[in-house]
Each structure stands twice: as structure tokens, then as C-alpha cells.
Amino acid sequence: MNNDIQLAELFTLEPIEEGLYRGISWDLGFPAIYGGQVLGQAVIAAYKTVDNDKFAHSFHSYFLLPGDASKPVLYDIEVVRNGRSFSTRRVKAIQDGKTIFYMTISFQLVQPHIAHQHADHKPIPHASTLPNDTDLFAKLHHPLSDKMQQTLSYHRPIDIRTVNPKAMFGDDVVVPERFIWMKSQHELQQNVALHQAALAYASDYHFLSTALQAHPVKFNDRKLRMATIDHAMWFHVPFDFNQWHVYSTVSPFVGNSRGVVQGQFFNEDKVLIASTMQEGMIRVPDKPTKS
């Protein structure tokens, strides 16, 4: 199994011309490109068009068409505004001449002012006491085919350890909330853009499926149809994704074939570093009626 695949490779974009960049794609075994890939690469692409003294504080994005993981993605950056404190960019992700994704991302100068935090997460086991999700999956499906081994290698750049992973696989109805430890598997250089892109990438893992815990449906049901519609993220304070972070996710609503999930990233000192929100399509297969 190839364990040398690193996030830095995914986020090294090829410049085509001013405001136009190309990124490679990873096949994580999903029906389409993993959404986190496009989120992270779009963040990196936008950073290439702003001054070095500004950092991304938020983005709002829409997934318009499924992407093809066998092909690269082209990122077209539009300069919307360059202000003294804030700058705005629009990013189009393109494949085969079609826009598959749109992001509006805002950058800000560092401007310390009043501050507070009114957020925390429940006491949970530390990552060091939990198994890696990818290792659990490999044991569950042992022996692995060559294709599955290759697919799992693309999941390993993020070390993911879910608290109570049985809730993801079981049929029992439980509270639709989840706690996931995450960090980069390989050392990332101290670069704000790279760490924010990595966190954006990680933020799409196990996110929408949190909503399924409130229903007797398994996320790996072959008839289940799930797809991200939009994804928003706010970066609050600087962070180091080489260190462990808790991703606390909850689903406040599911209805009309759509589900909403909210997320918060905390570092090990319980400092809130980022917030996320996502809406996605959830179509549950009809259960056979009893005669």
C-alpha cells in the first residue's frame, strides 16, 4: 500500500496563466471527486492572487456537477474586490469546459480587537487512545483487493480517528452528532494557506453522513444517494494542522431529501479555530413493504 501520498502534492497547483491554475485529482473511491479536494485546491488557488499580509477568513461554495477523479481540475480566479482590510475572490473549478464548483472566498488583514469564545465540546477520549479509521476499515474488509488498497492509500494523508465509530455503521438510531480527531499524517510546512487548505479538505470527511445517525440507514447502503450541495467555512484563529484537532459535527435538520450539518474544529486546548456548515442531498432507498 502506498503510504507516501501527501497533501502537499495535492495542493501544488500548476500555473497556466495569470489567475488560472491546474490541480491533480485523487480517486478516493467515491462516485465523483471527493469534495474536500476541490475545496482545498480552490483555497490554494485564491491565495495565489492576494497579498501575503492577508489570510482567508471565510468561504462559501456550491457543488454544481460531479467531478471526474481521473482528470485534473482547472481553477479560474476572478478578482472581485481589493480593499484595505478585506479582499474577495471568486473561484470556478472547471472540467471538460464545464463549471463543476463555485467558491466565493474573503481575505482579511490581521486586525486584533475584542474577542470571546462561547463554544466547547463534550469530554471525549483522546486520539491517542483511538484506532485510525482507515485501519478499522481495512480490518473490516480484509483481505483487500488491489483496487481497494490503492483507494485507501488516498485516505491516509489525513489521520482520522472517530469517537464511537460503530455509530457510523450500525442500524441503531442515535443522536446525530459526531466527534472526530484529525491531523495531517505528514508534516506540513508552516504556511497559512497550506494549513487552511488541509483543514478545508478534512472538513468534508464524515460530515454529511452525521445526519444518517438519526435514521436506520447505513452510509454504505448501495441504494443511498448522498451529494454535497453547498459548503461554507469560517477560519477564526491561526492553527497548526500538524497537531490533533477535534471536529465536532451535528445535524439539526433533515427533510425534503436534504440534510443540514454544522461543524466546529477545536484544537487540543479547546480553542475554536474554525466553523463549518453544509447542506446536501440525501435520498434514502424505499424499504420494501411487508405483505
Backbone as CSV, one residue per row, in Angstrom:
resi,resn,N_x,N_y,N_z,CA_x,CA_y,CA_z,C_x,C_y,C_z
1,MET,0.857,-1.200,0.000,0.000,0.000,0.000,0.886,1.240,0.000
2,ASN,0.549,2.196,-0.814,1.341,3.404,-0.937,1.000,4.378,0.176
3,ASN,1.933,4.551,1.133,1.710,5.470,2.241,2.446,6.784,2.062
4,ASP,3.014,7.011,0.866,3.822,8.202,0.635,3.027,9.355,0.034
5,ILE,1.737,9.146,-0.252,0.903,10.204,-0.813,0.703,11.295,0.232
6,GLN,0.957,12.553,-0.141,0.916,13.645,0.820,0.036,14.784,0.320
7,LEU,-0.523,15.521,1.279,-1.381,16.656,0.950,-0.639,17.730,0.169
8,ALA,0.638,17.924,0.483,1.412,18.960,-0.210,1.409,18.737,-1.713
9,GLU,1.375,17.472,-2.138,1.327,17.159,-3.569,-0.006,17.590,-4.166
10,LEU,-1.093,17.323,-3.446,-2.421,17.670,-3.938,-2.588,19.174,-4.083
11,PHE,-1.938,19.936,-3.202,-2.109,21.384,-3.167,-1.000,22.142,-3.887
12,THR,-0.183,21.439,-4.654,0.793,22.087,-5.522,0.164,22.251,-6.896
13,LEU,-0.322,23.448,-7.177,-1.053,23.696,-8.412,-0.127,24.170,-9.527
14,GLU,-0.442,23.760,-10.732,0.337,24.167,-11.905,-0.214,25.485,-12.456
15,PRO,0.620,26.543,-12.526,0.145,27.802,-13.107,0.025,27.693,-14.625
16,ILE,-1.125,28.063,-15.154,-1.350,28.038,-16.605,-1.105,29.437,-17.173
17,GLU,-1.742,30.414,-16.570,-1.510,31.825,-16.856,-2.029,32.590,-15.647
18,GLU,-1.979,33.913,-15.680,-2.406,34.689,-14.522,-3.866,34.383,-14.170
19,GLY,-4.081,33.975,-12.926,-5.427,33.680,-12.457,-5.986,32.344,-12.897
20,LEU,-5.137,31.485,-13.470,-5.598,30.188,-13.962,-4.599,29.106,-13.522
21,TYR,-5.126,28.065,-12.820,-4.260,27.036,-12.251,-4.885,25.659,-12.456
22,ARG,-4.012,24.640,-12.519,-4.486,23.268,-12.689,-4.044,22.421,-11.500
23,GLY,-4.981,21.592,-10.977,-4.673,20.707,-9.871,-4.919,19.254,-10.239
24,ILE,-4.111,18.356,-9.691,-4.307,16.928,-9.920,-5.535,16.447,-9.134
25,SER,-6.016,15.260,-9.462,-7.153,14.675,-8.750,-6.753,13.360,-8.109
26,TRP,-7.351,13.082,-6.962,-7.178,11.805,-6.268,-8.480,11.032,-6.322
27,ASP,-8.383,9.736,-6.555,-9.563,8.874,-6.575,-9.703,8.206,-5.217
28,LEU,-10.627,8.712,-4.406,-10.848,8.177,-3.065,-11.921,7.096,-3.043
29,GLY,-12.357,6.667,-4.217,-13.323,5.588,-4.279,-14.769,6.027,-4.200
30,PHE,-15.015,7.336,-4.263,-16.371,7.851,-4.257,-16.904,7.911,-5.696
31,PRO,-18.224,8.076,-5.872,-18.767,8.170,-7.235,-18.208,9.352,-8.025
32,ALA,-17.777,10.399,-7.340,-17.218,11.581,-8.003,-15.989,12.040,-7.223
33,ILE,-15.369,13.130,-7.666,-14.235,13.696,-6.936,-14.657,13.989,-5.504
34,TYR,-13.802,13.650,-4.557,-14.051,13.988,-3.161,-14.142,15.503,-3.019
35,GLY,-15.223,15.992,-2.422,-15.456,17.429,-2.338,-14.356,18.194,-1.648
36,GLY,-13.730,17.582,-0.632,-12.656,18.256,0.086,-11.478,18.608,-0.799
37,GLN,-11.240,17.795,-1.841,-10.147,18.102,-2.769,-10.384,19.442,-3.447
38,VAL,-11.588,19.638,-3.959,-11.896,20.878,-4.681,-11.899,22.064,-3.716
39,LEU,-12.403,21.864,-2.505,-12.381,22.935,-1.504,-10.951,23.384,-1.222
40,GLY,-10.086,22.421,-0.932,-8.703,22.753,-0.587,-7.939,23.384,-1.734
41,GLN,-8.091,22.828,-2.929,-7.374,23.380,-4.079,-7.882,24.766,-4.440
42,ALA,-9.180,25.003,-4.276,-9.728,26.330,-4.561,-9.168,27.366,-3.592
43,VAL,-9.011,26.991,-2.319,-8.418,27.897,-1.332,-6.993,28.253,-1.735
44,ILE,-6.202,27.246,-2.108,-4.814,27.481,-2.521,-4.762,28.384,-3.749
45,ALA,-5.625,28.123,-4.726,-5.642,28.923,-5.959,-5.965,30.380,-5.660
46,ALA,-6.951,30.625,-4.791,-7.334,32.001,-4.459,-6.195,32.726,-3.752
47,TYR,-5.482,32.024,-2.876,-4.361,32.625,-2.144,-3.294,33.168,-3.093
48,LYS,-3.164,32.577,-4.262,-2.121,32.994,-5.206,-2.403,34.364,-5.811
49,THR,-3.593,34.922,-5.551,-3.963,36.199,-6.160,-4.110,37.330,-5.144
50,VAL,-3.747,37.088,-3.868,-3.868,38.131,-2.840,-2.504,38.436,-2.237
51,ASP,-2.403,39.579,-1.575,-1.153,39.970,-0.932,-0.830,39.033,0.229
52,ASN,0.451,38.914,0.524,0.908,37.983,1.559,0.465,38.362,2.970
53,ASP,0.022,39.605,3.171,-0.359,40.027,4.521,-1.832,39.759,4.823
54,LYS,-2.536,39.070,3.921,-3.946,38.762,4.148,-4.153,37.257,4.275
55,PHE,-5.139,36.878,5.089,-5.453,35.475,5.297,-6.935,35.243,5.004
56,ALA,-7.274,34.030,4.569,-8.671,33.688,4.300,-9.423,33.577,5.624
57,HIS,-10.557,34.269,5.723,-11.350,34.158,6.945,-12.657,33.423,6.703
58,SER,-13.116,33.312,5.442,-14.344,32.562,5.174,-14.473,32.254,3.694
59,PHE,-15.218,31.176,3.411,-15.612,30.912,2.027,-17.000,30.284,2.012
60,HIS,-17.683,30.477,0.889,-18.996,29.896,0.648,-18.949,29.267,-0.739
61,SER,-19.381,28.027,-0.852,-19.195,27.324,-2.117,-20.397,26.467,-2.471
62,TYR,-20.520,26.202,-3.783,-21.572,25.339,-4.308,-20.957,24.281,-5.209
63,PHE,-21.399,23.040,-5.018,-21.012,21.943,-5.894,-22.101,21.804,-6.963
64,LEU,-21.740,22.072,-8.213,-22.723,22.170,-9.289,-22.862,20.886,-10.101
65,LEU,-21.733,20.223,-10.365,-21.728,18.985,-11.134,-20.718,18.022,-10.507
66,PRO,-20.956,16.716,-10.628,-19.953,15.766,-10.108,-18.678,15.850,-10.927
67,GLY,-17.533,15.824,-10.259,-16.250,15.874,-10.948,-15.736,14.472,-11.243
68,ASP,-14.837,14.388,-12.207,-14.234,13.119,-12.629,-12.859,12.989,-11.974
69,ALA,-12.702,11.999,-11.090,-11.455,11.838,-10.345,-10.296,11.377,-11.219
70,SER,-10.568,10.980,-12.453,-9.497,10.550,-13.352,-8.899,11.718,-14.133
71,LYS,-9.454,12.917,-13.934,-8.997,14.080,-14.687,-8.581,15.213,-13.751
72,PRO,-7.650,16.080,-14.199,-7.283,17.258,-13.388,-8.417,18.271,-13.355
73,VAL,-8.289,19.253,-12.480,-9.297,20.309,-12.339,-8.634,21.645,-12.615
74,LEU,-9.288,22.493,-13.397,-8.796,23.829,-13.726,-9.487,24.838,-12.811
75,TYR,-8.713,25.760,-12.232,-9.258,26.775,-11.325,-9.061,28.160,-11.925
76,ASP,-10.173,28.848,-12.143,-10.194,30.176,-12.746,-10.566,31.180,-11.658
77,ILE,-9.652,32.111,-11.371,-9.838,33.055,-10.268,-10.276,34.423,-10.798
78,GLU,-11.368,34.936,-10.230,-11.845,36.280,-10.562,-11.568,37.211,-9.384
79,VAL,-10.902,38.327,-9.642,-10.651,39.332,-8.616,-11.911,40.196,-8.489
80,VAL,-12.639,40.035,-7.409,-13.889,40.766,-7.208,-13.637,42.102,-6.537
81,ARG,-12.778,42.109,-5.517,-12.536,43.340,-4.763,-11.197,43.274,-4.059
82,ASN,-10.482,44.386,-4.057,-9.260,44.551,-3.280,-9.422,45.779,-2.398
83,GLY,-9.800,45.561,-1.127,-9.941,46.664,-0.187,-8.743,46.742,0.736
84,ARG,-8.717,47.762,1.579,-7.594,47.900,2.505,-7.597,46.808,3.564
85,SER,-8.784,46.412,4.026,-8.885,45.386,5.063,-9.332,44.035,4.514
86,PHE,-10.224,44.068,3.529,-10.786,42.824,3.007,-10.607,42.745,1.488
87,SER,-10.404,41.524,1.005,-10.335,41.251,-0.437,-11.181,40.027,-0.736
88,THR,-11.826,40.046,-1.899,-12.747,38.959,-2.254,-12.369,38.363,-3.603
89,ARG,-12.470,37.046,-3.675,-12.197,36.331,-4.917,-13.330,35.347,-5.200
90,ARG,-13.565,35.094,-6.490,-14.456,34.020,-6.904,-13.615,32.974,-7.630
91,VAL,-13.879,31.727,-7.320,-13.116,30.625,-7.916,-14.071,29.691,-8.638
92,LYS,-13.793,29.436,-9.905,-14.534,28.440,-10.676,-13.648,27.216,-10.860
93,ALA,-14.187,26.051,-10.551,-13.492,24.797,-10.834,-14.101,24.215,-12.104
94,ILE,-13.244,23.882,-13.063,-13.717,23.517,-14.402,-13.144,22.167,-14.819
95,GLN,-13.993,21.331,-15.414,-13.576,20.102,-16.078,-14.339,19.966,-17.393
96,ASP,-13.614,19.613,-18.440,-14.236,19.429,-19.757,-15.047,20.646,-20.185
97,GLY,-14.563,21.833,-19.822,-15.228,23.062,-20.226,-16.468,23.415,-19.425
98,LYS,-16.802,22.623,-18.403,-17.988,22.866,-17.582,-17.591,23.244,-16.155
99,THR,-18.327,24.188,-15.586,-18.073,24.591,-14.204,-18.717,23.578,-13.263
100,ILE,-17.889,22.902,-12.468,-18.402,21.881,-11.558,-18.546,22.400,-10.131
101,PHE,-17.958,23.599,-9.861,-17.902,24.094,-8.489,-17.651,25.589,-8.516
102,TYR,-18.247,26.287,-7.554,-18.066,27.733,-7.448,-17.788,28.094,-5.994
103,MET,-16.810,28.946,-5.758,-16.494,29.411,-4.412,-16.316,30.922,-4.402
104,THR,-16.881,31.576,-3.391,-16.561,32.961,-3.081,-15.784,32.941,-1.777
105,ILE,-14.598,33.506,-1.775,-13.721,33.448,-0.613,-13.240,34.859,-0.263
106,SER,-13.220,35.173,1.032,-12.859,36.508,1.502,-11.594,36.452,2.346
107,PHE,-10.728,37.439,2.136,-9.456,37.542,2.858,-9.438,38.821,3.691
108,GLN,-8.663,38.802,4.775,-8.626,39.938,5.694,-7.214,40.161,6.226
109,LEU,-6.910,41.419,6.514,-5.702,41.724,7.263,-5.884,41.283,8.708
110,VAL,-4.798,40.931,9.382,-4.869,40.627,10.809,-5.177,41.916,11.555
111,GLN,-6.302,41.924,12.285,-6.754,43.123,12.990,-7.304,42.749,14.368
112,PRO,-6.430,42.545,15.341,-6.891,42.165,16.690,-7.821,43.221,17.279
113,HIS,-8.892,42.755,17.920,-9.854,43.650,18.560,-10.501,42.882,19.696
114,ILE,-11.743,43.184,20.022,-12.413,42.448,21.086,-12.567,40.986,20.665
115,ALA,-12.631,40.099,21.648,-12.721,38.674,21.326,-13.417,37.912,22.439
116,HIS,-14.139,36.843,22.071,-14.691,35.911,23.049,-14.932,34.570,22.356
117,GLN,-15.099,33.526,23.145,-15.475,32.205,22.641,-16.560,31.633,23.527
118,HIS,-17.700,31.301,22.938,-18.796,30.664,23.657,-19.098,29.346,22.954
119,ALA,-18.147,28.444,22.969,-18.265,27.148,22.310,-17.314,26.167,22.973
120,ASP,-17.731,24.930,23.060,-16.927,23.868,23.663,-17.471,22.537,23.169
121,HIS,-16.735,21.474,23.422,-17.236,20.146,23.077,-17.234,19.256,24.312
122,LYS,-17.979,18.185,24.250,-18.102,17.275,25.381,-16.764,16.601,25.684
123,PRO,-16.593,16.134,26.907,-15.395,15.322,27.210,-15.393,14.055,26.347
124,ILE,-14.320,13.808,25.648,-14.217,12.651,24.760,-12.843,12.007,24.921
125,PRO,-12.704,10.735,24.548,-11.388,10.087,24.582,-10.412,10.796,23.651
126,HIS,-9.137,10.844,24.034,-8.134,11.480,23.191,-7.796,10.592,22.002
127,ALA,-7.309,11.216,20.945,-6.971,10.497,19.718,-5.982,9.362,19.969
128,SER,-5.066,9.560,20.911,-4.034,8.559,21.175,-4.606,7.238,21.672
129,THR,-5.860,7.251,22.141,-6.497,6.026,22.652,-7.412,5.383,21.617
130,LEU,-7.505,5.978,20.426,-8.450,5.510,19.414,-7.723,4.950,18.186
131,PRO,-8.326,3.975,17.508,-7.727,3.459,16.273,-7.981,4.395,15.102
132,ASN,-7.136,4.289,14.103,-7.297,5.066,12.870,-8.466,4.504,12.058
133,ASP,-9.309,5.397,11.516,-10.490,4.959,10.768,-10.128,4.079,9.573
134,THR,-9.054,4.437,8.870,-8.656,3.675,7.688,-8.228,2.262,8.070
135,ASP,-7.522,2.130,9.194,-7.123,0.802,9.669,-8.341,-0.034,10.046
136,LEU,-9.331,0.614,10.677,-10.562,-0.095,11.030,-11.266,-0.612,9.782
137,PHE,-11.337,0.242,8.765,-11.999,-0.136,7.522,-11.260,-1.305,6.866
138,ALA,-9.927,-1.235,6.873,-9.124,-2.295,6.262,-9.351,-3.632,6.965
139,LYS,-9.449,-3.620,8.289,-9.691,-4.855,9.035,-11.088,-5.389,8.758
140,LEU,-12.047,-4.486,8.630,-13.430,-4.878,8.398,-13.602,-5.553,7.043
141,HIS,-12.788,-5.135,6.057,-12.929,-5.655,4.699,-11.748,-6.523,4.271
142,HIS,-10.994,-7.019,5.245,-9.844,-7.891,4.950,-10.316,-9.229,4.362
143,PRO,-9.637,-9.759,3.340,-8.476,-9.186,2.643,-8.912,-8.144,1.612
144,LEU,-8.042,-7.178,1.356,-8.359,-6.085,0.451,-7.915,-6.410,-0.972
145,SER,-8.722,-6.007,-1.935,-8.329,-6.128,-3.331,-7.261,-5.080,-3.637
146,ASP,-6.572,-5.244,-4.756,-5.556,-4.259,-5.154,-6.180,-2.884,-5.340
147,LYS,-7.391,-2.856,-5.919,-8.081,-1.587,-6.136,-8.403,-0.921,-4.807
148,MET,-8.875,-1.702,-3.827,-9.220,-1.136,-2.534,-7.976,-0.635,-1.801
149,GLN,-6.860,-1.362,-1.923,-5.614,-0.906,-1.296,-5.174,0.429,-1.872
150,GLN,-5.293,0.584,-3.190,-4.919,1.844,-3.825,-5.843,2.968,-3.380
151,THR,-7.144,2.656,-3.285,-8.122,3.655,-2.850,-7.832,4.110,-1.431
152,LEU,-7.568,3.171,-0.524,-7.304,3.524,0.873,-6.045,4.372,1.024
153,SER,-5.081,4.183,0.121,-3.850,4.967,0.221,-4.122,6.455,0.074
154,TYR,-5.178,6.820,-0.650,-5.518,8.233,-0.827,-6.282,8.799,0.378
155,HIS,-6.723,7.934,1.279,-7.379,8.407,2.505,-6.372,8.635,3.633
156,ARG,-5.176,8.101,3.509,-4.224,8.136,4.614,-3.544,9.484,4.874
157,PRO,-3.507,10.427,3.921,-2.847,11.712,4.233,-3.465,12.459,5.415
158,ILE,-4.716,12.165,5.758,-5.316,12.715,6.970,-5.475,11.578,7.969
159,ASP,-4.916,11.738,9.153,-5.096,10.754,10.230,-6.441,11.059,10.884
160,ILE,-7.420,10.179,10.685,-8.784,10.386,11.164,-9.132,9.317,12.186
161,ARG,-9.587,9.730,13.358,-9.947,8.787,14.415,-11.291,9.210,15.008
162,THR,-12.312,8.439,14.703,-13.674,8.773,15.097,-14.001,8.197,16.471
163,VAL,-14.576,9.017,17.335,-15.070,8.548,18.622,-16.345,7.747,18.364
164,ASN,-16.407,6.538,18.887,-17.551,5.646,18.686,-17.852,5.437,17.199
165,PRO,-16.928,4.842,16.459,-17.145,4.642,15.018,-18.307,3.697,14.711
166,LYS,-18.729,2.881,15.681,-19.835,1.949,15.440,-21.117,2.688,15.058
167,ALA,-21.251,3.927,15.521,-22.462,4.698,15.208,-22.580,4.971,13.720
168,MET,-21.446,4.939,12.995,-21.483,5.191,11.551,-21.958,3.970,10.780
169,PHE,-21.745,2.772,11.346,-22.016,1.553,10.599,-23.297,0.848,11.030
170,GLY,-23.777,1.128,12.233,-24.917,0.397,12.752,-26.259,0.917,12.277
171,ASP,-27.284,0.100,12.506,-28.649,0.471,12.138,-29.363,1.207,13.268
172,ASP,-28.774,1.220,14.461,-29.422,1.857,15.606,-29.566,3.353,15.378
173,VAL,-30.689,3.889,15.806,-30.917,5.331,15.724,-30.303,5.988,16.944
174,VAL,-29.411,6.922,16.731,-28.736,7.629,17.819,-28.749,9.119,17.524
175,VAL,-28.291,9.905,18.484,-28.234,11.356,18.298,-27.333,11.670,17.099
176,PRO,-27.760,12.550,16.192,-26.956,12.867,15.002,-25.821,13.843,15.309
177,GLU,-24.875,13.388,16.111,-23.680,14.180,16.395,-22.477,13.254,16.371
178,ARG,-21.309,13.836,16.098,-20.110,13.023,15.933,-18.898,13.825,16.382
179,PHE,-17.891,13.117,16.906,-16.633,13.748,17.307,-15.497,12.985,16.630
180,ILE,-14.676,13.718,15.888,-13.631,13.104,15.072,-12.305,13.828,15.325
181,TRP,-11.282,13.071,15.678,-9.935,13.649,15.784,-9.290,13.634,14.406
182,MET,-8.614,14.731,14.054,-7.969,14.839,12.746,-6.648,15.584,12.837
183,LYS,-5.701,15.171,11.996,-4.474,15.930,11.791,-3.813,15.417,10.526
184,SER,-2.840,16.164,10.028,-2.112,15.728,8.845,-1.230,14.538,9.195
185,GLN,-1.206,13.559,8.315,-0.379,12.373,8.537,1.102,12.692,8.357
186,HIS,1.398,13.621,7.451,2.770,14.035,7.200,2.950,15.499,7.620
187,GLU,4.163,15.855,7.981,4.448,17.214,8.455,4.200,18.240,7.347
188,LEU,3.340,19.217,7.640,3.076,20.309,6.704,3.989,21.487,7.030
189,GLN,4.489,22.145,6.002,5.284,23.357,6.213,4.421,24.423,6.864
190,GLN,5.046,25.312,7.611,4.301,26.370,8.304,3.907,27.456,7.313
191,ASN,2.804,27.202,6.656,2.259,28.093,5.647,0.754,28.183,5.875
192,VAL,0.250,29.400,6.087,-1.163,29.577,6.436,-2.077,28.992,5.364
193,ALA,-1.796,29.266,4.096,-2.637,28.783,3.008,-2.703,27.259,3.003
194,LEU,-1.556,26.615,3.188,-1.494,25.154,3.152,-2.306,24.536,4.289
195,HIS,-2.198,25.097,5.496,-2.922,24.541,6.640,-4.425,24.792,6.517
196,GLN,-4.815,25.942,5.989,-6.238,26.191,5.783,-6.796,25.285,4.689
197,ALA,-6.026,25.064,3.628,-6.466,24.167,2.565,-6.614,22.744,3.097
198,ALA,-5.675,22.321,3.946,-5.737,20.977,4.523,-6.956,20.821,5.424
199,LEU,-7.269,21.870,6.196,-8.447,21.800,7.073,-9.730,21.787,6.246
200,ALA,-9.765,22.583,5.168,-10.926,22.571,4.277,-11.101,21.185,3.669
201,TYR,-9.990,20.581,3.266,-10.011,19.225,2.730,-10.603,18.255,3.750
202,ALA,-10.121,18.328,4.979,-10.567,17.412,6.028,-12.015,17.646,6.433
203,SER,-12.502,18.885,6.276,-13.833,19.242,6.770,-14.965,18.502,6.069
204,ASP,-14.686,17.885,4.927,-15.733,17.175,4.191,-15.806,15.699,4.578
205,TYR,-14.850,15.239,5.383,-14.840,13.849,5.833,-15.924,13.612,6.891
206,HIS,-16.718,12.559,6.700,-17.733,12.130,7.688,-18.691,13.254,8.066
207,PHE,-18.885,14.239,7.198,-19.679,15.412,7.577,-21.171,15.174,7.333
208,LEU,-21.578,15.092,6.078,-22.999,14.942,5.777,-23.568,13.648,6.350
209,SER,-22.749,12.607,6.415,-23.236,11.324,6.927,-23.599,11.375,8.404
210,THR,-23.203,12.446,9.109,-23.634,12.615,10.501,-25.155,12.577,10.600
211,ALA,-25.818,13.111,9.594,-27.285,13.171,9.597,-27.919,11.785,9.601
212,LEU,-27.232,10.790,9.058,-27.811,9.452,8.954,-27.948,8.768,10.301
213,GLN,-27.201,9.211,11.300,-27.242,8.549,12.600,-28.617,8.634,13.249
214,ALA,-29.432,9.606,12.845,-30.778,9.749,13.402,-31.791,8.870,12.670
215,HIS,-31.294,8.032,11.724,-32.180,7.209,10.914,-31.600,5.801,10.776
216,PRO,-32.428,4.792,10.595,-31.933,3.411,10.454,-31.373,3.159,9.057
217,VAL,-30.380,3.944,8.683,-29.788,3.861,7.348,-28.270,3.834,7.481
218,LYS,-27.620,2.937,6.782,-26.166,2.877,6.780,-25.610,3.752,5.661
219,PHE,-24.499,4.448,5.936,-23.940,5.336,4.919,-23.408,4.558,3.727
220,ASN,-23.108,3.250,3.915,-22.588,2.454,2.797,-23.667,1.636,2.105
221,ASP,-24.942,1.973,2.347,-26.044,1.345,1.613,-25.919,1.731,0.140
222,ARG,-25.851,0.735,-0.728,-25.597,0.997,-2.150,-26.727,1.765,-2.820
223,LYS,-27.922,1.714,-2.234,-29.053,2.427,-2.822,-29.156,3.867,-2.324
224,LEU,-28.432,4.179,-1.267,-28.464,5.531,-0.705,-27.796,6.508,-1.664
225,ARG,-28.391,7.674,-1.839,-27.802,8.714,-2.691,-27.540,9.949,-1.849
226,MET,-26.264,10.317,-1.753,-25.858,11.498,-0.993,-24.906,12.329,-1.832
227,ALA,-25.069,13.636,-1.800,-24.176,14.532,-2.535,-24.214,15.910,-1.889
228,THR,-23.057,16.534,-1.768,-22.980,17.866,-1.194,-23.557,18.889,-2.164
229,ILE,-24.370,19.800,-1.633,-24.908,20.906,-2.426,-24.072,22.164,-2.203
230,ASP,-23.910,22.552,-0.947,-23.070,23.718,-0.644,-22.304,23.489,0.648
231,HIS,-21.211,24.234,0.792,-20.302,24.062,1.921,-19.707,25.433,2.254
232,ALA,-19.836,25.831,3.507,-19.282,27.109,3.960,-18.320,26.860,5.118
233,MET,-17.333,27.759,5.253,-16.334,27.595,6.306,-15.824,28.956,6.755
234,TRP,-15.588,29.065,8.065,-15.054,30.285,8.660,-13.807,29.927,9.448
235,PHE,-12.695,30.605,9.169,-11.446,30.408,9.898,-11.335,31.505,10.957
236,HIS,-11.270,31.123,12.226,-11.315,32.102,13.312,-9.930,32.554,13.779
237,VAL,-9.055,31.604,14.070,-7.722,31.919,14.604,-6.684,31.043,13.915
238,PRO,-5.403,31.421,13.987,-4.354,30.584,13.397,-4.313,29.210,14.065
239,PHE,-3.853,28.207,13.324,-3.790,26.844,13.860,-2.688,26.072,13.154
240,ASP,-2.338,24.933,13.736,-1.300,24.061,13.190,-1.918,22.688,12.976
241,PHE,-2.194,22.333,11.723,-2.864,21.065,11.452,-1.923,19.870,11.524
242,ASN,-0.673,20.112,11.908,0.213,19.006,12.244,-0.147,18.436,13.618
243,GLN,-0.958,19.175,14.378,-1.383,18.768,15.714,-2.832,18.282,15.664
244,TRP,-3.227,17.540,16.673,-4.580,16.987,16.726,-5.636,18.085,16.889
245,HIS,-6.744,17.907,16.169,-7.911,18.778,16.291,-9.171,17.920,16.353
246,VAL,-10.158,18.385,17.107,-11.443,17.703,17.200,-12.432,18.365,16.246
247,TYR,-13.075,17.541,15.427,-14.135,18.022,14.542,-15.461,17.586,15.164
248,SER,-16.183,18.523,15.731,-17.476,18.256,16.360,-18.571,18.585,15.361
249,THR,-19.360,17.573,14.949,-20.380,17.774,13.926,-21.759,17.384,14.453
250,VAL,-22.782,18.040,13.957,-24.159,17.769,14.367,-25.091,18.083,13.200
251,SER,-26.187,17.352,13.114,-27.192,17.606,12.080,-28.475,18.094,12.735
252,PRO,-28.809,19.389,12.605,-30.024,19.923,13.232,-31.302,19.649,12.444
253,PHE,-31.164,19.263,11.157,-32.373,19.102,10.332,-32.109,18.202,9.130
254,VAL,-33.093,17.340,8.846,-33.154,16.587,7.594,-34.600,16.598,7.116
255,GLY,-34.810,16.881,5.844,-36.154,16.882,5.281,-36.135,17.247,3.818
256,ASN,-37.179,16.844,3.096,-37.307,17.181,1.674,-36.079,16.747,0.873
257,SER,-35.557,15.556,1.223,-34.389,14.978,0.533,-33.122,15.804,0.716
258,ARG,-33.084,16.644,1.764,-31.885,17.432,2.053,-31.551,17.340,3.541
259,GLY,-30.265,17.410,3.833,-29.815,17.406,5.213,-28.859,18.552,5.468
260,VAL,-28.913,19.116,6.676,-28.016,20.199,7.079,-27.119,19.689,8.198
261,VAL,-25.837,19.979,8.106,-24.883,19.625,9.160,-24.054,20.856,9.524
262,GLN,-23.705,20.947,10.803,-22.868,22.027,11.314,-21.635,21.423,11.970
263,GLY,-20.499,22.111,11.853,-19.271,21.587,12.429,-18.439,22.664,13.095
264,GLN,-17.652,22.233,14.089,-16.711,23.120,14.772,-15.390,22.379,14.968
265,PHE,-14.294,23.043,14.625,-12.954,22.492,14.851,-12.351,23.121,16.103
266,PHE,-11.887,22.285,17.019,-11.200,22.740,18.229,-9.791,22.156,18.256
267,ASN,-8.826,22.943,18.748,-7.505,22.365,18.972,-7.495,21.638,20.315
268,GLU,-6.363,21.100,20.702,-6.295,20.306,21.938,-6.505,21.144,23.189
269,ASP,-6.365,22.464,23.073,-6.640,23.360,24.199,-8.089,23.836,24.202
270,LYS,-8.918,23.212,23.358,-10.346,23.521,23.238,-10.605,24.926,22.711
271,VAL,-9.650,25.476,21.968,-9.841,26.760,21.297,-10.560,26.503,19.978
272,LEU,-11.652,27.232,19.743,-12.400,27.106,18.495,-11.602,27.763,17.377
273,ILE,-11.172,26.987,16.404,-10.331,27.546,15.339,-11.096,27.748,14.032
274,ALA,-12.178,26.981,13.827,-12.926,27.111,12.572,-14.333,26.554,12.743
275,SER,-15.257,27.056,11.927,-16.636,26.578,11.921,-17.030,26.229,10.489
276,THR,-17.924,25.253,10.352,-18.351,24.810,9.030,-19.862,24.606,9.003
277,MET,-20.414,24.617,7.803,-21.819,24.292,7.612,-21.991,23.745,6.197
278,GLN,-22.847,22.736,6.080,-23.022,22.096,4.781,-24.470,21.633,4.620
279,GLU,-24.955,21.713,3.386,-26.238,21.124,3.049,-26.010,20.137,1.913
280,GLY,-26.694,19.014,1.983,-26.513,18.023,0.938,-27.796,17.284,0.619
281,MET,-27.805,16.665,-0.545,-28.916,15.819,-0.946,-28.805,14.481,-0.226
282,ILE,-29.909,14.028,0.349,-29.974,12.706,0.973,-31.245,12.027,0.496
283,ARG,-31.080,11.015,-0.314,-32.223,10.248,-0.816,-32.090,8.814,-0.321
284,VAL,-33.020,8.431,0.552,-32.970,7.113,1.174,-33.766,6.138,0.339
285,PRO,-33.208,4.952,0.089,-33.938,3.958,-0.722,-35.238,3.546,-0.036
286,ASP,-36.254,3.325,-0.853,-37.543,2.879,-0.298,-37.392,1.485,0.284
287,LYS,-37.931,1.298,1.468,-37.887,-0.013,2.092,-39.049,-0.843,1.588
288,PRO,-38.832,-2.141,1.354,-39.922,-2.980,0.848,-41.067,-3.054,1.845
289,THR,-42.281,-3.020,1.345,-43.441,-3.112,2.233,-43.717,-4.556,2.586
290,LYS,-44.199,-4.776,3.800,-44.497,-6.120,4.262,-45.869,-6.550,3.752
291,SER,-45.975,-7.749,3.255,-47.246,-8.258,2.754,-48.061,-8.894,3.877
